[in-house]
Amino acid sequence: MATLLKWYKPLFPPRYRTTLTSKSLHCRTNIRFPTFPAINCSTHSLPTSNHRNDVSNSRGIKKELWLYNTMSKQKELFKPKFEGKVGMYVCGVTAYDLSHIGHARVYVAFDVLYRYLRYLGYEVNYVRNFTDVDDKIIARANALGEDPIKLSRRYCEEFHHDMAYLNCLPPSVEPRVSDHIPQIIDMIKQIIDNGYAYTINGDVYFSIDKFPEYGRLSGRKLEDNRAGERVAVDSRKKNTADFALWKSAKAGEPCWESPWGPGRPGWHIECSAMSAAYLSYSFDIHGGGMDLVFPHHENEIAQSCAACHESRVSYWVHNGFVTIDSEKMSKSLGNFFTIRQVIELYHPLALRLFLMGSHYRSPINYSDLHLESASDRAFYIYQTLHDCESTMAQYDGASLKDSLPPETVTCISKFQDECLISMSDDLHTSVALAAITEPLKTINDLLHTRKGKKQELRIESVAALEKEIRNILAILGLLPDSYSEVLQQLKDYALKRAKLTEDQVLLKIEERNVARNNKDYEKSDAIRKDLAAVGIALMDNPQGTTWRPAIPLALQELVYS
């Protein structure tokens, strides 16, 4: 974990600290994105495509990307506003508590998109905000007797740690609401000047009736707006669906001076102001969880268009929920697990693998079985690649031939095509992960079977297959710094879940060896079964008996029932 935390630092380039003024928000749609330093999540560099997104490879498969656009309700070919550059804004967390795995799903999903865009050769300006001024933060801070801004900053840092554990690359910029009050005030002034908002005793409300296109993203009607859910219930409003742009100061709340008196921003205005500040009013991708489609993103569209009629986001991208018993996981429902709670028992890369095991737009059901399955799959992948490394270390790379057997070339070509096609088709990570199965099987055959060991150019094949798998794992954010280190961590997690130490497992193996030597096969089988019941699988080989993590027997029965 410590290795992951070393590189995770929020990026807020100095150039923005000096250039982001209220003037920067005036209807700009032609920002040229600055160049940000490349960031790698490990010592392995992220592979990049040598082709632009409209160039075909040698087998005629185009390196392009199709994304499902919530606005059009269909998949569309991705074409950025500026050649080779992408502006992407993803709504961040409201920082008042530890993040749960619903949050993990959002940011793993957009980390994959970020990585894949970079693989395709795009320079990506990835903006992800922190909400550090909000009713929930204020309520939590008041309950704890803390300053709301300081409490939120603390949980922003905890969020950074969670993202590092999950191997998510830092975004290019991480703006906070409290640092952008001038930009927010300036946007509200523009909205009022354009006739879309009104003031009431220090509060400013957006007038829904002035924006007839309201609802085009979600397809919902005005009467569907959820009064009371970050949409204030206030009899003074012209329309019950009107939402707050600015809230007048109240006792015990942070506040800032404004033309309408002291107060603080409403929730929705922050993302409109900060996306405009860093990406202009017109940019490529706006993302977040499906729960943000309405009302948050619907309100963002209304605000941004009211401030600048040329405002336009090309692609609205939303991920599905994490569910428990078919109900959305959320803090408000109280049915959630924090990321920290999950990674107490499961490796963070196993959690990431689980989250990527379903298409990002589909709901994914959380259960111990799914986490155990992901952990078991991760161990198999990394064990196979570790075996590759160990075998290749015995050979001098310079002595290896450049050629490969036809069957290896075919396997690699098929693997590359399946990964490219699936990822380019709206990021089907589950298909890409499934495609790894065949090259892994081929590697194990070459390393461990009699037939495989006799094949010509065996080591060359193993090296080439390992490289291809490593490349796709890097794109998916699943490549660890060390195979041996992550394998030991996965074993440590399995022991923790089994409530055993390695010495206790080794003692059980010795007891079993004694029983086998005494031909007490009933006791031998009982020891194996007892360990399997808690997720410890014994493996007999000519060199002796070893163990590896496995899905506990009771959960295995659920898989096959």
VEXSEVEX-294452 format. One line per field, with one value per residue (C-alpha): residue number from 1; residue in three letters; x, y, z. Coordinates in Angstrom, 1 decimal. Layout:
! VEXSEVEX-294452
n <- (NUM; ...)
res <- (ALA; ...)
u <- (X; ...)
v <- (Y; ...)
w <- (Z; ...)
//
This chain:
! VEXSEVEX-294452
n <- (1; 2; 3; 4; 5; 6; 7; 8; 9; 10; 11; 12; 13; 14; 15; 16; 17; 18; 19; 20; 21; 22; 23; 24; 25; 26; 27; 28; 29; 30; 31; 32; 33; 34; 35; 36; 37; 38; 39; 40; 41; 42; 43; 44; 45; 46; 47; 48; 49; 50; 51; 52; 53; 54; 55; 56; 57; 58; 59; 60; 61; 62; 63; 64; 65; 66; 67; 68; 69; 70; 71; 72; 73; 74; 75; 76; 77; 78; 79; 80; 81; 82; 83; 84; 85; 86; 87; 88; 89; 90; 91; 92; 93; 94; 95; 96; 97; 98; 99; 100; 101; 102; 103; 104; 105; 106; 107; 108; 109; 110; 111; 112; 113; 114; 115; 116; 117; 118; 119; 120; 121; 122; 123; 124; 125; 126; 127; 128; 129; 130; 131; 132; 133; 134; 135; 136; 137; 138; 139; 140; 141; 142; 143; 144; 145; 146; 147; 148; 149; 150; 151; 152; 153; 154; 155; 156; 157; 158; 159; 160; 161; 162; 163; 164; 165; 166; 167; 168; 169; 170; 171; 172; 173; 174; 175; 176; 177; 178; 179; 180; 181; 182; 183; 184; 185; 186; 187; 188; 189; 190; 191; 192; 193; 194; 195; 196; 197; 198; 199; 200; 201; 202; 203; 204; 205; 206; 207; 208; 209; 210; 211; 212; 213; 214; 215; 216; 217; 218; 219; 220; 221; 222; 223; 224; 225; 226; 227; 228; 229; 230; 231; 232; 233; 234; 235; 236; 237; 238; 239; 240; 241; 242; 243; 244; 245; 246; 247; 248; 249; 250; 251; 252; 253; 254; 255; 256; 257; 258; 259; 260; 261; 262; 263; 264; 265; 266; 267; 268; 269; 270; 271; 272; 273; 274; 275; 276; 277; 278; 279; 280; 281; 282; 283; 284; 285; 286; 287; 288; 289; 290; 291; 292; 293; 294; 295; 296; 297; 298; 299; 300; 301; 302; 303; 304; 305; 306; 307; 308; 309; 310; 311; 312; 313; 314; 315; 316; 317; 318; 319; 320; 321; 322; 323; 324; 325; 326; 327; 328; 329; 330; 331; 332; 333; 334; 335; 336; 337; 338; 339; 340; 341; 342; 343; 344; 345; 346; 347; 348; 349; 350; 351; 352; 353; 354; 355; 356; 357; 358; 359; 360; 361; 362; 363; 364; 365; 366; 367; 368; 369; 370; 371; 372; 373; 374; 375; 376; 377; 378; 379; 380; 381; 382; 383; 384; 385; 386; 387; 388; 389; 390; 391; 392; 393; 394; 395; 396; 397; 398; 399; 400; 401; 402; 403; 404; 405; 406; 407; 408; 409; 410; 411; 412; 413; 414; 415; 416; 417; 418; 419; 420; 421; 422; 423; 424; 425; 426; 427; 428; 429; 430; 431; 432; 433; 434; 435; 436; 437; 438; 439; 440; 441; 442; 443; 444; 445; 446; 447; 448; 449; 450; 451; 452; 453; 454; 455; 456; 457; 458; 459; 460; 461; 462; 463; 464; 465; 466; 467; 468; 469; 470; 471; 472; 473; 474; 475; 476; 477; 478; 479; 480; 481; 482; 483; 484; 485; 486; 487; 488; 489; 490; 491; 492; 493; 494; 495; 496; 497; 498; 499; 500; 501; 502; 503; 504; 505; 506; 507; 508; 509; 510; 511; 512; 513; 514; 515; 516; 517; 518; 519; 520; 521; 522; 523; 524; 525; 526; 527; 528; 529; 530; 531; 532; 533; 534; 535; 536; 537; 538; 539; 540; 541; 542; 543; 544; 545; 546; 547; 548; 549; 550; 551; 552; 553; 554; 555; 556; 557; 558; 559; 560; 561)
res <- (MET; ALA; THR; LEU; LEU; LYS; TRP; TYR; LYS; PRO; LEU; PHE; PRO; PRO; ARG; TYR; ARG; THR; THR; LEU; THR; SER; LYS; SER; LEU; HIS; CYS; ARG; THR; ASN; ILE; ARG; PHE; PRO; THR; PHE; PRO; ALA; ILE; ASN; CYS; SER; THR; HIS; SER; LEU; PRO; THR; SER; ASN; HIS; ARG; ASN; ASP; VAL; SER; ASN; SER; ARG; GLY; ILE; LYS; LYS; GLU; LEU; TRP; LEU; TYR; ASN; THR; MET; SER; LYS; GLN; LYS; GLU; LEU; PHE; LYS; PRO; LYS; PHE; GLU; GLY; LYS; VAL; GLY; MET; TYR; VAL; CYS; GLY; VAL; THR; ALA; TYR; ASP; LEU; SER; HIS; ILE; GLY; HIS; ALA; ARG; VAL; TYR; VAL; ALA; PHE; ASP; VAL; LEU; TYR; ARG; TYR; LEU; ARG; TYR; LEU; GLY; TYR; GLU; VAL; ASN; TYR; VAL; ARG; ASN; PHE; THR; ASP; VAL; ASP; ASP; LYS; ILE; ILE; ALA; ARG; ALA; ASN; ALA; LEU; GLY; GLU; ASP; PRO; ILE; LYS; LEU; SER; ARG; ARG; TYR; CYS; GLU; GLU; PHE; HIS; HIS; ASP; MET; ALA; TYR; LEU; ASN; CYS; LEU; PRO; PRO; SER; VAL; GLU; PRO; ARG; VAL; SER; ASP; HIS; ILE; PRO; GLN; ILE; ILE; ASP; MET; ILE; LYS; GLN; ILE; ILE; ASP; ASN; GLY; TYR; ALA; TYR; THR; ILE; ASN; GLY; ASP; VAL; TYR; PHE; SER; ILE; ASP; LYS; PHE; PRO; GLU; TYR; GLY; ARG; LEU; SER; GLY; ARG; LYS; LEU; GLU; ASP; ASN; ARG; ALA; GLY; GLU; ARG; VAL; ALA; VAL; ASP; SER; ARG; LYS; LYS; ASN; THR; ALA; ASP; PHE; ALA; LEU; TRP; LYS; SER; ALA; LYS; ALA; GLY; GLU; PRO; CYS; TRP; GLU; SER; PRO; TRP; GLY; PRO; GLY; ARG; PRO; GLY; TRP; HIS; ILE; GLU; CYS; SER; ALA; MET; SER; ALA; ALA; TYR; LEU; SER; TYR; SER; PHE; ASP; ILE; HIS; GLY; GLY; GLY; MET; ASP; LEU; VAL; PHE; PRO; HIS; HIS; GLU; ASN; GLU; ILE; ALA; GLN; SER; CYS; ALA; ALA; CYS; HIS; GLU; SER; ARG; VAL; SER; TYR; TRP; VAL; HIS; ASN; GLY; PHE; VAL; THR; ILE; ASP; SER; GLU; LYS; MET; SER; LYS; SER; LEU; GLY; ASN; PHE; PHE; THR; ILE; ARG; GLN; VAL; ILE; GLU; LEU; TYR; HIS; PRO; LEU; ALA; LEU; ARG; LEU; PHE; LEU; MET; GLY; SER; HIS; TYR; ARG; SER; PRO; ILE; ASN; TYR; SER; ASP; LEU; HIS; LEU; GLU; SER; ALA; SER; ASP; ARG; ALA; PHE; TYR; ILE; TYR; GLN; THR; LEU; HIS; ASP; CYS; GLU; SER; THR; MET; ALA; GLN; TYR; ASP; GLY; ALA; SER; LEU; LYS; ASP; SER; LEU; PRO; PRO; GLU; THR; VAL; THR; CYS; ILE; SER; LYS; PHE; GLN; ASP; GLU; CYS; LEU; ILE; SER; MET; SER; ASP; ASP; LEU; HIS; THR; SER; VAL; ALA; LEU; ALA; ALA; ILE; THR; GLU; PRO; LEU; LYS; THR; ILE; ASN; ASP; LEU; LEU; HIS; THR; ARG; LYS; GLY; LYS; LYS; GLN; GLU; LEU; ARG; ILE; GLU; SER; VAL; ALA; ALA; LEU; GLU; LYS; GLU; ILE; ARG; ASN; ILE; LEU; ALA; ILE; LEU; GLY; LEU; LEU; PRO; ASP; SER; TYR; SER; GLU; VAL; LEU; GLN; GLN; LEU; LYS; ASP; TYR; ALA; LEU; LYS; ARG; ALA; LYS; LEU; THR; GLU; ASP; GLN; VAL; LEU; LEU; LYS; ILE; GLU; GLU; ARG; ASN; VAL; ALA; ARG; ASN; ASN; LYS; ASP; TYR; GLU; LYS; SER; ASP; ALA; ILE; ARG; LYS; ASP; LEU; ALA; ALA; VAL; GLY; ILE; ALA; LEU; MET; ASP; ASN; PRO; GLN; GLY; THR; THR; TRP; ARG; PRO; ALA; ILE; PRO; LEU; ALA; LEU; GLN; GLU; LEU; VAL; TYR; SER)
u <- (0.0; 2.8; 4.2; 1.0; 0.6; 4.0; 2.9; -0.6; -0.5; -3.4; -2.3; -3.2; -0.8; 0.5; -0.5; -4.2; -3.8; -2.8; -5.0; -8.3; -10.2; -13.8; -12.9; -11.9; -15.6; -16.9; -18.4; -15.2; -15.6; -12.1; -9.7; -6.5; -5.6; -2.2; 0.2; 0.3; 3.1; 2.7; 1.7; 2.4; 0.8; 3.8; 7.2; 5.6; 4.8; 1.3; 1.4; 0.3; -0.9; 1.3; -1.8; -4.4; -7.9; -8.9; -6.0; -6.3; -3.8; -2.3; -5.4; -7.8; -9.3; -9.6; -8.3; -11.4; -13.7; -17.5; -19.1; -22.7; -24.1; -26.8; -28.0; -28.6; -29.4; -27.1; -23.5; -21.6; -18.1; -15.9; -14.5; -12.9; -13.4; -9.6; -7.5; -5.5; -6.8; -9.6; -11.3; -13.1; -14.9; -16.0; -18.1; -16.2; -17.2; -18.9; -16.1; -17.7; -17.0; -15.0; -15.9; -17.9; -17.5; -20.2; -17.8; -15.0; -17.1; -17.4; -13.8; -12.5; -14.8; -13.5; -9.9; -10.3; -11.7; -8.8; -6.2; -7.8; -7.9; -4.3; -3.5; -5.2; -2.7; -4.9; -3.6; -6.3; -7.1; -9.0; -10.8; -12.4; -13.7; -14.2; -17.4; -16.2; -19.1; -22.4; -25.3; -24.1; -20.6; -21.9; -24.2; -21.4; -19.0; -21.5; -22.2; -18.4; -17.7; -15.3; -14.7; -16.6; -13.7; -11.1; -13.3; -13.8; -10.0; -9.3; -11.7; -10.3; -7.0; -8.6; -10.2; -6.7; -5.6; -8.5; -7.8; -4.2; -5.2; -7.4; -4.6; -6.5; -4.4; -4.6; -6.7; -5.0; -6.7; -8.7; -10.5; -12.4; -15.5; -14.0; -11.2; -13.5; -16.1; -15.2; -15.8; -19.1; -20.3; -19.3; -21.3; -24.4; -24.2; -24.1; -27.2; -29.1; -28.0; -29.3; -32.7; -32.6; -32.4; -34.0; -33.1; -35.1; -33.7; -30.1; -30.9; -30.6; -32.7; -32.6; -35.9; -36.8; -39.6; -37.1; -35.4; -37.8; -35.2; -35.0; -35.2; -33.6; -30.8; -32.9; -36.1; -38.0; -40.6; -40.5; -42.9; -40.5; -37.9; -37.4; -38.1; -36.1; -33.3; -30.7; -33.6; -34.8; -38.4; -39.2; -42.7; -41.0; -39.9; -41.7; -41.7; -41.2; -38.6; -36.4; -33.1; -30.6; -27.6; -26.7; -27.9; -27.9; -25.8; -27.1; -25.6; -23.0; -22.3; -19.3; -20.1; -18.6; -19.4; -21.4; -23.5; -26.6; -25.1; -23.0; -23.8; -22.5; -23.1; -25.8; -24.7; -25.2; -23.6; -20.1; -19.6; -20.8; -18.4; -15.4; -15.8; -16.0; -13.0; -10.7; -12.3; -14.4; -18.1; -17.7; -15.8; -15.8; -16.8; -18.8; -19.2; -20.5; -22.7; -26.2; -27.7; -26.4; -28.3; -31.2; -31.3; -27.6; -26.5; -29.8; -29.4; -25.8; -26.9; -29.5; -27.1; -24.2; -26.5; -28.1; -24.6; -23.4; -25.7; -22.8; -22.3; -22.1; -20.8; -20.3; -20.7; -22.5; -21.2; -22.7; -21.9; -24.3; -24.9; -23.4; -26.3; -26.9; -29.9; -30.9; -31.0; -28.6; -25.7; -25.6; -24.8; -28.3; -29.8; -27.3; -26.6; -23.0; -19.5; -16.6; -13.6; -11.6; -13.9; -13.6; -9.8; -9.5; -10.3; -9.7; -6.8; -7.5; -6.7; -9.2; -11.8; -10.8; -11.1; -14.5; -15.7; -14.5; -16.0; -19.3; -19.9; -19.6; -23.2; -24.7; -25.6; -23.2; -24.2; -21.9; -21.3; -18.6; -18.9; -18.0; -15.1; -13.8; -14.1; -12.3; -9.5; -9.2; -9.0; -6.4; -4.2; -4.4; -3.4; -0.5; 0.7; 0.9; 2.8; 5.1; 5.9; 6.7; 9.1; 10.8; 11.2; 12.5; 15.0; 16.8; 17.5; 19.6; 17.3; 19.9; 19.9; 16.2; 15.1; 13.0; 10.6; 7.5; 5.5; 2.4; 0.1; 1.6; 1.2; -2.4; -3.1; -1.5; -3.4; -6.7; -6.1; -5.1; -8.2; -10.6; -9.2; -9.2; -12.7; -14.2; -12.5; -13.4; -17.0; -18.0; -15.3; -16.4; -13.8; -15.4; -14.8; -11.2; -10.7; -12.2; -9.9; -6.9; -8.0; -6.7; -3.1; -2.9; -3.9; -1.3; 1.4; 0.6; 0.6; 4.1; 5.4; 3.9; 2.8; 5.0; 3.7; 4.2; 7.8; 8.7; 7.4; 9.9; 10.5; 8.8; 10.5; 10.1; 6.3; 6.1; 7.9; 5.7; 2.5; 3.5; 4.3; 0.8; -1.0; 1.1; 0.1; -3.6; -3.3; -1.5; -4.4; -6.9; -5.0; -4.4; -0.6; 1.2; 4.8; 5.8; 4.0; 5.7; 4.7; 1.0; 0.9; 2.2; -0.4; -3.2; -2.1; -1.9; -5.5; -6.7; -5.1; -6.8; -10.2; -9.5; -8.4; -5.2; -1.5; 0.8; 2.5; -0.8; -1.4; 2.1; 1.5; -1.7; 0.2; 2.7; -0.1; -1.6; 1.8; 2.1; -1.4; -0.7; 2.5; 0.5; -2.1; -4.7; -6.4; -9.6; -7.7; -5.7; -8.8; -10.4; -7.5; -7.6; -11.4; -11.2; -8.7; -10.7; -13.7; -12.0; -10.4; -7.1; -6.4; -3.6; -1.7; 0.4; 3.4; 6.6; 8.4; 5.9; 2.6; 2.0; -1.1; -2.8; -5.9; -9.2; -12.9; -14.3; -16.2; -19.5; -19.3; -18.0; -21.3; -23.2; -21.3; -22.3; -25.7)
v <- (0.0; 2.4; 2.0; 3.2; 6.1; 7.6; 8.8; 10.0; 13.8; 16.1; 18.2; 21.8; 23.5; 26.9; 28.5; 28.0; 29.6; 32.9; 32.8; 31.7; 35.0; 35.9; 37.1; 33.6; 32.5; 34.7; 32.5; 30.8; 27.8; 27.7; 26.9; 25.2; 22.6; 22.9; 20.0; 18.1; 15.9; 12.2; 10.1; 6.4; 4.4; 2.0; 1.4; -0.1; 2.6; 2.8; 1.5; 3.9; 3.4; 4.5; 5.5; 8.2; 7.0; 6.9; 4.8; 1.0; -1.5; -4.2; -6.4; -3.6; -2.9; 0.8; 2.3; 4.3; 4.7; 4.5; 5.9; 5.7; 9.2; 9.7; 12.7; 10.9; 7.5; 5.7; 4.9; 7.5; 7.6; 9.7; 12.8; 15.4; 19.1; 19.6; 17.1; 14.9; 16.6; 15.7; 17.7; 15.5; 16.6; 14.0; 15.0; 14.2; 13.3; 15.4; 15.0; 14.5; 10.8; 7.9; 6.8; 3.7; 1.2; 3.0; 5.8; 3.3; 2.2; 5.7; 6.6; 3.2; 3.4; 6.9; 5.9; 3.2; 5.8; 8.1; 5.4; 4.2; 7.7; 8.1; 4.7; 5.9; 8.8; 11.6; 14.3; 14.4; 17.2; 15.3; 17.5; 16.0; 18.3; 18.1; 19.4; 20.9; 23.3; 21.5; 20.9; 17.4; 18.6; 21.4; 19.0; 16.5; 19.2; 20.8; 17.3; 16.8; 20.3; 20.9; 23.5; 22.4; 23.3; 21.5; 18.4; 18.3; 18.7; 15.8; 13.6; 14.8; 13.3; 10.1; 9.9; 10.3; 7.3; 5.3; 6.1; 5.2; 1.8; 1.2; 2.2; 5.1; 7.7; 11.3; 13.7; 16.6; 19.1; 18.7; 22.0; 22.5; 24.6; 26.8; 27.8; 28.9; 31.2; 34.2; 32.0; 30.7; 34.3; 35.5; 32.7; 33.4; 37.1; 36.1; 33.9; 36.7; 39.2; 36.9; 36.7; 33.1; 33.6; 35.8; 36.9; 36.6; 38.1; 37.1; 33.8; 33.3; 30.7; 29.4; 29.9; 26.6; 28.1; 30.3; 27.2; 25.2; 22.5; 21.4; 17.6; 16.8; 14.8; 12.7; 12.6; 13.6; 16.2; 19.2; 17.7; 14.8; 17.1; 15.9; 18.8; 18.5; 16.4; 19.1; 21.1; 23.4; 23.4; 27.1; 28.7; 31.9; 30.2; 31.0; 27.2; 24.5; 23.0; 26.1; 25.3; 27.4; 29.0; 31.0; 30.4; 33.3; 33.0; 31.1; 30.7; 28.0; 27.8; 29.0; 32.0; 34.4; 38.0; 38.3; 41.0; 39.4; 39.4; 36.8; 33.2; 30.1; 28.4; 25.9; 22.4; 22.4; 25.6; 24.5; 22.0; 24.4; 27.1; 24.8; 22.9; 26.3; 27.5; 24.6; 23.3; 26.3; 26.1; 23.7; 20.4; 16.7; 14.5; 15.0; 12.0; 10.7; 8.1; 7.4; 9.0; 12.4; 12.5; 14.0; 16.5; 17.4; 17.2; 18.4; 21.5; 21.9; 22.0; 24.6; 26.8; 26.5; 27.3; 30.2; 31.6; 31.0; 30.0; 28.3; 25.9; 22.3; 19.0; 16.5; 13.2; 12.7; 9.4; 7.7; 4.5; 2.1; 1.5; -0.9; -2.7; -4.9; -7.2; -5.2; -1.9; 1.0; 1.2; 4.7; 6.5; 7.9; 4.4; 3.2; 0.0; 0.7; -0.6; 1.8; 1.1; 0.8; -1.9; -3.9; -3.7; -4.8; -8.3; -8.1; -6.8; -3.5; -4.9; -7.7; -5.0; -3.1; -6.4; -7.0; -3.5; -4.0; -7.4; -5.9; -3.3; 0.1; 1.1; -2.1; -2.5; -4.7; -6.6; -6.6; -9.9; -11.9; -14.5; -11.9; -10.5; -14.0; -14.8; -11.7; -12.4; -15.9; -14.7; -12.1; -14.7; -16.9; -14.0; -12.8; -16.4; -17.2; -14.0; -14.6; -18.1; -16.4; -14.0; -16.8; -18.9; -16.1; -15.1; -18.3; -17.3; -14.6; -12.3; -11.7; -15.4; -15.5; -15.6; -12.9; -15.4; -17.0; -20.1; -19.6; -20.7; -18.1; -15.4; -16.4; -16.4; -12.9; -11.5; -12.8; -11.5; -8.0; -7.9; -9.0; -6.4; -3.6; -4.3; -4.7; -1.6; 0.5; -0.6; 1.6; 0.1; -3.5; -4.3; -7.6; -8.8; -7.6; -9.4; -12.6; -12.4; -12.9; -16.4; -18.0; -16.5; -17.4; -21.0; -21.1; -19.8; -22.4; -25.2; -24.0; -23.8; -26.9; -29.6; -32.2; -31.3; -27.6; -28.0; -29.7; -26.9; -25.0; -21.4; -22.0; -19.2; -16.8; -17.6; -17.2; -13.8; -12.5; -13.6; -12.1; -8.8; -8.6; -9.5; -6.9; -4.2; -4.8; -5.0; -1.6; -0.1; -1.5; -0.3; -3.9; -4.1; -4.2; -3.2; -6.7; -10.0; -11.7; -8.9; -8.8; -12.7; -12.5; -9.8; -11.9; -14.8; -12.6; -11.4; -15.0; -16.0; -13.0; -14.1; -17.6; -16.4; -18.4; -17.7; -19.2; -21.2; -22.7; -23.7; -25.2; -27.1; -28.5; -29.5; -31.3; -33.1; -34.1; -35.4; -37.6; -38.9; -39.7; -41.5; -43.5; -44.2; -42.4; -41.0; -40.1; -37.7; -36.5; -35.7; -34.1; -31.7; -30.7; -30.2; -28.1; -25.8; -25.6; -24.6; -21.4; -20.6; -22.4; -24.8; -27.4; -28.4; -31.6; -31.8; -33.8; -31.1; -31.3; -29.6; -25.9; -23.8; -21.0; -18.8; -20.2; -19.6; -21.1; -24.4; -23.0; -20.2; -22.5; -24.5; -21.3; -20.8; -24.3; -24.5)
w <- (0.0; 0.9; -2.6; -4.1; -1.8; -2.7; -6.2; -5.3; -5.0; -6.0; -9.0; -9.0; -11.5; -10.3; -13.6; -12.6; -9.2; -10.8; -13.9; -12.6; -12.0; -12.5; -15.9; -16.9; -16.7; -19.5; -22.2; -23.4; -25.7; -27.3; -24.5; -25.6; -23.0; -21.3; -21.2; -17.9; -16.8; -17.5; -14.4; -14.0; -11.3; -11.0; -12.2; -15.3; -17.9; -19.4; -23.0; -25.6; -29.1; -32.0; -34.0; -33.8; -33.1; -36.8; -38.0; -38.5; -37.3; -39.5; -39.2; -40.2; -36.8; -36.2; -33.0; -32.2; -29.2; -29.1; -25.9; -24.7; -24.5; -21.9; -23.8; -27.1; -25.4; -27.9; -28.5; -30.5; -32.1; -29.9; -31.7; -29.4; -30.0; -30.5; -32.4; -30.0; -26.9; -24.5; -21.8; -19.2; -16.0; -13.5; -10.4; -7.3; -3.8; -1.1; 1.5; 4.9; 5.5; 4.2; 0.7; 0.0; -2.8; -4.8; -5.0; -5.9; -8.8; -10.2; -10.0; -11.2; -14.2; -15.2; -14.4; -17.0; -19.5; -18.6; -19.1; -22.4; -23.9; -23.0; -24.6; -27.8; -27.8; -26.5; -24.1; -21.5; -19.1; -16.4; -13.9; -10.8; -8.1; -4.4; -2.8; 0.4; 1.0; 1.5; 3.9; 4.7; 5.5; 7.7; 9.6; 10.2; 11.3; 13.7; 15.2; 15.7; 16.8; 13.9; 11.3; 8.1; 5.8; 7.9; 8.3; 4.5; 3.8; 6.1; 4.2; 0.9; 2.0; 3.0; -0.4; -2.0; 0.0; -1.2; -4.8; -4.4; -2.9; -5.9; -8.4; -9.8; -11.5; -10.1; -12.3; -13.9; -11.6; -8.4; -7.7; -4.4; -4.1; -1.3; -3.5; -6.4; -4.7; -7.0; -10.1; -8.7; -7.9; -11.3; -13.0; -10.8; -11.8; -15.5; -15.0; -13.3; -15.9; -18.6; -17.0; -15.7; -11.9; -9.2; -5.7; -2.5; 0.7; 0.0; -1.7; -5.4; -7.3; -10.8; -12.6; -14.2; -16.2; -18.1; -19.4; -21.5; -22.4; -18.8; -18.6; -22.0; -20.4; -18.0; -20.0; -16.8; -16.4; -14.1; -11.7; -11.1; -9.5; -6.0; -3.7; -0.5; -2.0; -2.4; -3.9; -1.1; -0.1; 0.0; -0.4; -1.6; -4.8; -8.1; -8.9; -6.4; -8.8; -8.8; -7.2; -5.2; -6.8; -3.6; 0.0; 2.4; 5.5; 8.5; 12.0; 12.3; 8.6; 6.5; 4.4; 1.9; 0.8; -2.4; -4.2; -2.6; 0.9; 2.9; 2.0; 0.2; -3.1; -3.8; -4.7; -8.5; -9.4; -8.3; -11.1; -13.8; -12.6; -12.1; -15.4; -17.2; -15.4; -16.4; -19.6; -20.9; -21.4; -24.2; -23.6; -24.5; -21.6; -18.4; -16.2; -12.9; -11.3; -12.7; -9.7; -10.8; -14.1; -12.3; -10.8; -10.6; -14.2; -15.4; -13.3; -14.5; -18.1; -17.3; -15.3; -17.9; -20.8; -18.9; -18.3; -21.8; -24.7; -26.5; -23.5; -24.7; -23.4; -26.2; -24.3; -21.0; -19.5; -16.4; -14.6; -12.9; -9.2; -6.8; -5.3; -2.2; -2.6; -5.7; -3.8; -4.6; -2.1; -0.6; 2.7; 2.8; 2.8; 5.4; 3.4; 2.4; 2.9; 2.9; 0.7; 3.9; 5.3; 2.1; 1.8; 5.4; 4.1; 0.3; -1.7; -3.3; -6.8; -6.2; -5.4; -8.6; -10.6; -9.1; -10.1; -13.6; -14.0; -15.2; -17.9; -16.3; -17.1; -15.6; -12.0; -10.0; -7.0; -4.0; -2.2; -0.5; -3.3; -5.9; -3.9; -3.3; -7.0; -8.0; -5.4; -6.7; -10.3; -9.4; -7.7; -10.8; -13.1; -11.0; -10.2; -13.9; -14.7; -11.8; -13.1; -16.4; -14.8; -12.8; -15.9; -18.1; -15.5; -16.2; -19.8; -21.4; -23.3; -26.0; -26.8; -27.5; -31.1; -32.8; -34.3; -32.8; -33.6; -35.7; -32.9; -30.6; -33.2; -33.7; -29.9; -29.5; -32.5; -31.3; -27.8; -29.1; -31.3; -28.6; -26.2; -28.7; -30.0; -26.5; -25.0; -28.1; -27.8; -24.8; -22.5; -22.1; -19.5; -18.6; -22.2; -22.1; -18.8; -20.2; -23.2; -20.9; -20.2; -23.4; -23.3; -19.6; -20.3; -23.1; -20.8; -18.2; -20.8; -22.0; -18.5; -16.8; -19.2; -20.9; -24.3; -23.7; -22.5; -25.7; -28.0; -30.1; -29.2; -25.9; -23.9; -26.7; -26.7; -22.9; -23.1; -25.9; -24.2; -20.8; -22.5; -24.1; -20.9; -19.0; -21.5; -21.2; -17.4; -17.4; -19.5; -17.1; -14.0; -12.8; -13.1; -9.8; -9.2; -8.3; -9.0; -6.0; -3.7; -4.7; -4.5; -0.9; -0.1; -1.6; 0.6; 3.7; 3.0; 2.6; 5.9; 7.6; 6.2; 7.3; 10.8; 10.5; 10.4; 7.8; 10.6; 11.5; 7.8; 7.5; 10.7; 9.2; 6.0; 8.2; 10.0; 6.7; 5.4; 8.5; 8.1; 4.4; 5.3; 7.8; 5.2; 7.3; 4.3; 6.2; 8.4; 5.4; 3.5; 6.6; 7.0; 3.3; 3.5; 6.7; 5.1; 1.9; 3.9; 5.0; 1.6; 1.8; -1.0; -0.8; -3.9; -4.0; -6.4; -6.6; -4.5; -1.7; -0.7; -1.0; -0.4; -2.2; -1.6; -2.9; -2.8; 0.5; -0.1; 1.0; -1.5; -4.2; -3.8; -4.4; -7.7; -9.0; -7.5)
//
